[in-house]
Amino acid sequence: MYVYVNMWRWGRHVLLAICDAELLGKTLRDGDVVFKVQEEFYKGVKVSVDEAVELIKQSTIVNMVGDRIVKRAIERGFVHPEAVLKISGIPHAQIVKM
């Protein structure tokens, strides 16, 4: 179970993008909503889901898409299940730590 992670740092802020590996480069459509899992944003390093979750701990902003990563983020208490959006049946969640 692998995901792609991409991380950017600006001072004390850390932006983390995570997607399930098989979603990279796909376009999700749901009515008028079009969500592109763009390589420029999500493709960084391919890691295990557990490694990605460890990076969430170090991040101030997280953007994640995919069944595996969102499920694990919920299990670890980073994301409330009611905060998850589904686009074409694929979960998407964001975390902002203030």
Buried (B, 14 or more C-beta within 10 A) or exposed (E): EBBBBBBEEEEEEBBBBBBBBEBBEBEBEEEEEEBEBBEEBBBBEEBEBEEBBEBBEEBBBBBBBBBBBBBBBBEEEBBEEEEBBEBBEBBBBEBEEE
